[in-house]
Amino acid sequence: MALDDILLEAEEKMLKTTGVVHHEFSSIRTGKASSALVENIMVEAYGVQMSIKQLAGITTPEPRLLILQAFDPSNVTAIEKAIHESKLGISPLVEGRVIRLPIPELSEERRRELGKLVKKMAEDGRVAIRHVRRDALEAVKKLKKESAISEDEAADAEKETQKLTDQYIAEIDKSLALKEKDIMTV
C-alpha cells in the first residue's frame, strides 16, 4: 500500500468516526423534540427487528412534542412497547394510529447523567481515532522496514497522521462542548 493510500484511509476512517459520534449525540435528548430521539429504536414487527422510522412517520409539530403516525395500525402497540423499553423517560400517549410523545423538562440529575453519557461517547470516539492513528503508523513503519519509503517520508507521514488525529479529536471535543451546553441549558 502506498503512503498516500495509508493517509487517505486513515483520514476516511477518522471522518467516519466523527460522523458516528455526531449521530450518537443527536440521539441524546436535550429537552427539545427531535426525530433522532426515536427513529432508530428497534421494534419487533412482522417477525423481525425494524427501526421506528421504517414503521411510522415522525413529525415535530411543537418544540416539546413528537408525533408518530404508524403506517400499519397493527404495529402501534409494538412501537409503544419499544418506546417504553428504550429508557428514554418518555411516556407515549396512544390515540388510534397516532402515538404522541410529550417531551418532559429534564431534571438537573438527568442532565448530569446525560452529560456523563455524551462524555463517554466522545471518549469512545477519541479512542477509535487513536486506534486509526496506531494502525496508520504501523503501516508506515512496515513500509519503512521494507525500504519502500525513506526515513524522511516516514517522519513526514507520522507528522501528517498526528495532525489528522489532532484535527478530528478537536472536532469531537467541539461537538462535545456544544452538546453539553445544549443539555445543561434549561
C-alpha positions as CSV (number, residue, x, y, z in Angstrom):
1,M,0.0,0.0,0.0
2,A,1.3,3.4,-0.9
3,L,2.0,6.1,1.7
4,D,-0.8,8.4,0.3
5,D,-3.3,5.5,0.4
6,I,-2.4,4.9,4.1
7,L,-3.0,8.6,5.0
8,L,-6.2,8.8,2.9
9,E,-7.6,5.6,4.5
10,A,-6.7,6.9,8.0
11,E,-8.5,10.2,7.3
12,E,-11.5,8.5,5.9
13,K,-11.8,6.3,9.0
14,M,-11.4,9.3,11.3
15,L,-14.1,11.2,9.4
16,K,-16.5,8.2,9.7
17,T,-15.7,8.0,13.4
18,T,-16.6,11.7,13.9
19,G,-19.8,11.1,11.9
20,V,-20.7,8.2,14.2
21,V,-20.1,10.4,17.3
22,H,-22.3,13.2,15.8
23,H,-25.1,10.7,15.1
24,E,-24.9,9.3,18.6
25,F,-25.0,12.8,20.1
26,S,-28.2,13.5,18.0
27,S,-29.9,10.6,19.8
28,I,-29.4,12.2,23.2
29,R,-32.4,14.2,24.2
30,T,-31.9,17.8,25.3
31,G,-35.5,18.8,26.2
32,K,-36.3,19.6,22.6
33,A,-38.3,17.3,20.3
34,S,-36.2,15.7,17.6
35,S,-36.9,12.7,15.4
36,A,-33.4,11.4,16.1
37,L,-34.6,10.6,19.6
38,V,-36.8,7.7,18.4
39,E,-36.1,7.0,14.8
40,N,-33.5,4.2,15.5
41,I,-35.4,2.5,18.3
42,M,-35.8,-1.1,17.3
43,V,-39.3,-2.6,17.2
44,E,-40.4,-6.3,16.9
45,A,-42.7,-6.2,13.8
46,Y,-43.6,-8.7,11.2
47,G,-41.3,-11.2,13.0
48,V,-38.1,-9.1,12.6
49,Q,-36.5,-6.1,14.2
50,M,-37.2,-2.8,12.5
51,S,-36.5,0.8,13.3
52,I,-39.4,3.1,14.2
53,K,-38.6,5.2,11.1
54,Q,-39.4,2.2,9.0
55,L,-42.8,1.7,10.7
56,A,-44.1,5.2,11.3
57,G,-43.9,8.8,10.1
58,I,-42.2,11.1,12.7
59,T,-43.1,14.7,13.0
60,T,-42.4,17.5,15.5
61,P,-45.3,19.9,15.4
62,E,-44.2,21.7,18.6
63,P,-40.8,22.1,20.3
64,R,-41.8,19.6,23.0
65,L,-43.9,17.1,21.1
66,L,-43.1,14.2,18.8
67,I,-45.9,12.6,16.8
68,L,-45.5,9.1,15.4
69,Q,-48.1,8.1,12.7
70,A,-47.9,4.3,12.3
71,F,-48.1,3.1,8.7
72,D,-49.8,-0.1,9.8
73,P,-52.2,0.2,12.8
74,S,-51.2,-3.3,13.9
75,N,-47.8,-2.0,14.9
76,V,-48.9,0.7,17.3
77,T,-48.7,-1.5,20.4
78,A,-45.3,-2.8,19.4
79,I,-44.0,0.7,18.8
80,E,-45.4,1.8,22.2
81,K,-43.8,-1.1,23.9
82,A,-40.4,-0.4,22.3
83,I,-40.5,3.2,23.4
84,H,-41.3,2.2,27.0
85,E,-38.3,-0.3,26.9
86,S,-35.9,2.3,25.4
87,K,-35.4,4.1,28.7
88,L,-35.9,7.5,27.1
89,G,-38.0,8.6,30.0
90,I,-41.0,9.4,27.7
91,S,-44.5,8.1,28.2
92,P,-46.2,7.6,24.9
93,L,-49.9,8.5,24.5
94,V,-51.7,6.3,22.0
95,E,-54.7,7.7,20.0
96,G,-55.6,5.1,17.3
97,R,-52.8,5.1,14.8
98,V,-51.1,8.1,16.3
99,I,-48.6,8.0,19.2
100,R,-47.9,11.3,20.9
101,L,-44.6,11.7,22.8
102,P,-44.6,14.8,25.0
103,I,-41.0,15.6,25.9
104,P,-40.8,16.5,29.6
105,E,-38.5,19.0,31.0
106,L,-35.2,17.4,32.1
107,S,-34.3,17.4,35.8
108,E,-30.9,18.5,37.0
109,E,-30.0,15.0,37.9
110,R,-31.0,13.7,34.4
111,R,-29.0,16.5,32.8
112,R,-25.9,15.4,34.7
113,E,-26.5,11.7,33.7
114,L,-26.8,12.8,30.0
115,G,-23.6,14.9,30.4
116,K,-21.7,11.8,31.6
117,L,-23.2,9.8,28.7
118,V,-22.1,12.2,26.0
119,K,-18.6,12.5,27.6
120,K,-18.3,8.7,27.4
121,M,-19.5,8.7,23.7
122,A,-16.9,11.4,22.9
123,E,-14.1,9.4,24.7
124,D,-15.1,6.3,22.7
125,G,-14.8,8.4,19.6
126,R,-11.4,9.7,20.6
127,V,-10.2,6.2,21.4
128,A,-11.4,5.0,17.9
129,I,-9.5,7.8,16.2
130,R,-6.3,6.9,18.2
131,H,-6.7,3.3,17.0
132,V,-6.9,4.5,13.4
133,R,-3.7,6.5,14.1
134,R,-2.0,3.5,15.5
135,D,-2.9,1.3,12.5
136,A,-1.7,4.0,10.1
137,L,1.6,4.4,12.0
138,E,2.2,0.7,12.0
139,A,1.6,0.6,8.2
140,V,4.1,3.4,7.8
141,K,6.7,1.6,9.9
142,K,6.1,-1.5,7.8
143,L,6.8,0.4,4.6
144,K,9.9,1.9,6.1
145,K,11.1,-1.5,7.3
146,E,10.6,-2.9,3.7
147,S,12.6,0.1,2.4
148,A,9.6,1.2,0.3
149,I,9.9,4.7,1.8
150,S,12.8,6.8,3.2
151,E,13.3,7.9,6.8
152,D,12.2,11.4,5.9
153,E,9.0,10.2,4.2
154,A,8.2,8.1,7.2
155,A,8.7,11.1,9.5
156,D,6.5,13.3,7.3
157,A,3.8,10.6,7.3
158,E,3.9,10.3,11.1
159,K,3.6,14.1,11.4
160,E,0.6,14.1,9.0
161,T,-1.1,11.3,10.8
162,Q,-0.7,13.1,14.1
163,K,-2.0,16.3,12.5
164,L,-5.1,14.4,11.3
165,T,-5.6,12.8,14.7
166,D,-5.4,16.2,16.5
167,Q,-7.8,17.7,13.9
168,Y,-10.5,15.0,14.3
169,I,-10.2,14.8,18.1
170,A,-10.6,18.6,18.3
171,E,-13.8,18.3,16.2
172,I,-15.2,15.7,18.6
173,D,-14.2,17.9,21.6
174,K,-16.0,20.9,19.9
175,S,-19.1,18.8,19.3
176,L,-19.0,17.6,22.9
177,A,-18.8,21.2,24.2
178,L,-21.8,22.2,22.1
179,K,-23.9,19.1,23.2
180,E,-23.0,19.6,26.9
181,K,-24.1,23.3,26.6
182,D,-27.3,22.2,24.9
183,I,-28.0,19.6,27.6
184,M,-27.4,22.0,30.5
185,T,-29.4,24.8,29.0
186,V,-32.7,24.9,30.8
